[in-house]
Amino acid sequence: MPTYSFKNRETGDIAEVKLSIVDLDKFKENHPEVELVIVSSTDIVSGVAGTRKMDDNFKDLLKNIKKHSGRKNTIDTH
């Protein structure tokens, strides 16, 4: 269940409330003295499993780009 941060307009206090997204609008209607604030972004990481090896086709593509991009390029083809 997501955690939302609400700031009281009168006191400036910030409170965290766990609500389902379905109940969020109802909560805001029932508590007009608070406003939704974003304190920090959510860290979402999915599908990362260590380092990955570059595909040979992609390496060939990078080599071709490097070859045609001039002497001072910094393209890493390894």
C-alpha angles and dihedrals in degrees: 000000000000122000116223128195118222126190120209107231093211102044102023091230117148120216130184117224128186109220138155113245088247091060095044097087092045090051091051091050092050093046108045091162092072133066129203113250132185110230098172139344122260117253108230117181122169136168099008112141110168124287122338130217118239115249114247092236091054091049089053090050092051091048090052092049091047092049092055100038101075138255101294098054121130099207112145112214098179 
